Amino acid sequence: MNLPDKIKELRKKNGISQQGLADKLGIHLSHVSRIENGHNEPSLEVLRGLMNIFAVSADFLLNDDLDSYEVEIKDKSLAERIRLLDSLDEKNREALLQVIDNMLTNQKMKQLLSNGSGK
């Protein structure tokens, strides 16, 4: 799937209108339309915005071979909190990501230690 199709699909899956996406990105509605129709290439700034809004990597957006990137979050309150992360300023977002990374690392270490102690 190409970049314009991915952007359109992500926008629709997240229930965001073209105008809503334009507002989040700080660009004009017609620019979003031209990007989704393949008439314009998004700038680096717009790509960064798309990555943040949809919580996807640059690899996913730019690699035509990566078509399936869907994470289903069954806990609706968790899903809503994840969506709200976009409203954090960059400093707070980075701090939160660091906390999450630390927690995941600690969890992995606990699992490794508990698996290793039973041998």
Secondary structure by P-SEA (a helix, b strand, c coil): ccaaaaaaaaaaaacccaaaaaaaacccaaaaaaaaaccccccaaaaaaaaaacccccccccccccccbbbbbccaaaaaaaaacccccaaaaaaaaaaaaaaaaaaaaaaaaaaaaac
